Amino acid sequence: MKTRMLLALAVSLSFSQVYAQFDEQVLNSDPIHVDGYLAEDKPVMDGELAGIRNELKKQKTGTQLNKEKSKDLGKLSQQTEKLLDSQDEYIESKIESSIAIKEFNKKVEENQKKLRCIMEESTDRECAPYMKRYQKKAKEETQEVQEVKVQQAAPVNQTVAEAPSAKPFLGGVKFVPFLGGTSFNGEKEQLEAKASAGLRVEADLGERFAVGVGFNYSSLATEDFANSLYNNNNWNQGYYGFYGQNGREINFKTMGLDFYGKLFITKGERFRPYLRAGIGINRADLKYANNNSYNMYGYSFGNEAYKTTYVNGSIALGSDIMITQNVGLSIEANYSRGLSGAFSSEESKNMGTSPDQARLKELGDEIINANALSVFAGLVVTF
């Protein structure tokens, strides 16, 4: 604006100088005569003042024009900013819609592939996940339909017994406490155990085979009336008079540890008959119930004891009867026999001076080599 003002002033000054020179010529020149007459005097005008007025008018007009332009430019700037904002929103919505369309197309393509795999029952690798889910769902629906049919077929006011679930016998651990009786049949003696019990722990290695370890205990008592030494009348007067009319009572106890394998004959879930075979190591202990000291004719009686260790083999036939999935019963018939004589024995007295010490050893060897028949019943607890 200042530049324009300076230019206007310079132009005004130049016009004023021209007008001044012109006025001076006009004033100093003689009047012009036309046809002998003098021309009329023209009115004198101030050219500088007119020029300033024109310039001021131009400046006002320019200023007003610049103000209008400034307003229009401000409005145009605001409209441009709004237009840019709306364009950003449009671009973002366009991007979001493009992503949504891609996701939708991807799901449609996956569903079409799934439908094709199921309808064609394809075995391709890419169809494996769909077929696996479809087969699992179909199996569940079939089971639900079967359960509904069973419930509908059951009579009213009658409880339907729940069958044990088909749980495979793989890796299960079973505890089998058992109780029963044992008969020892030797060459000279036939003895009955008054108590036979134990505990077996076994693990299934498959549907048909199991291994285990068992602890067993047996005890019996018998009168020592079989010794012919005591039939002599001289012994009867003293020996039987001191220890009783039936002789001395012998107590026999044995404890053993068995290792065995078990073969299930069938694959039933409730009834599981089996054959079992094993080998065990046993410790037997024999002693007289009445151990009071007695001496007669140079022989010593009382405080006799005999302990021996031996190995035996066993074979059994039985069956597990499962009542529920984890609890059942076991019934078994068992045969066992010593595989060799005692390999470790302990005698408390010298058999040369203690006849009853020899009697204990004789009876111990008889029991070790006897045919032992047992019948056991037990409880099966599966974990």
Buried (B, 14 or more C-beta within 10 A) or exposed (E): EEEEEEEBEEBBEEBBEEBEEEBEEEEEEEEEEEEEEEEEEEEEEEBBEEBBEBBEEEBEEEEEEEEEEEEEEEEEEEEEEEEEEEEEEEEEEEEEEEEEEEEEEEEEEEEEBBEEBBEEEBEEEEBEEBBEEBEEEEEEEEEEEEEEEEEEEEEEEEEEEEEEEEEEBEEBEBBBBBEBBBBBEBEEBEBEBEEBBBBBEBBBBEEBEBEBBBBBBBBBBBEBEBBEEBEEEEBEEBBBEBBEEEBBBBEBBBBBEBEBBBEBEEEEBEEBBBEBEBEBBBBBBBBBEEBEEBEEEEBBBBBBBBBBBBBBBBBBBBBBBBEEEBEBBBBBEBEBBBEEEBEEBEBBBEBEEBBBBBBBBBBBBBBBBBEBBBBBEBBBEBE
